[in-house]
Amino acid sequence: MPAVDLETIQLGWKVHDNTGEDVGDVVEVTHDWMKVRRSGLLSKGDFYAPRSAIETAEDREAFLNVP
């Protein structure tokens, strides 16, 4: 599968893991990765998802290929 074009991903998009669980929102995007602000009471901080960890991105949602 070809890599996701990160230029299509916008700030505020929802991010889900490979099981469909909501993990946060996009807060920054570069040509190699996106920064995600975690959601939930027990999840704090941000994490970086490299292009290779993004399975699909459409309809204001990005899905990761990792848990």
Long-range contacts (C-beta under 8 A, 24 or more apart in sequence): 1-55, 3-51, 3-52, 3-54, 4-51, 4-54, 4-55, 4-56, 4-57, 4-62, 5-57, 6-30, 6-31, 6-32, 6-33, 6-34, 6-51, 6-54, 6-57, 7-31, 8-57, 8-58, 9-34, 9-54, 9-57, 9-62, 10-60, 12-60, 13-57, 13-60, 13-61, 13-62, 14-60, 14-61, 14-62, 15-49, 15-61, 15-62, 15-63, 15-64, 16-61, 16-62, 16-63, 16-64, 17-63, 17-64, 17-66, 17-67, 18-55, 18-63, 18-64, 18-65, 18-66, 18-67, 19-67, 20-63, 23-64, 26-62, 34-62
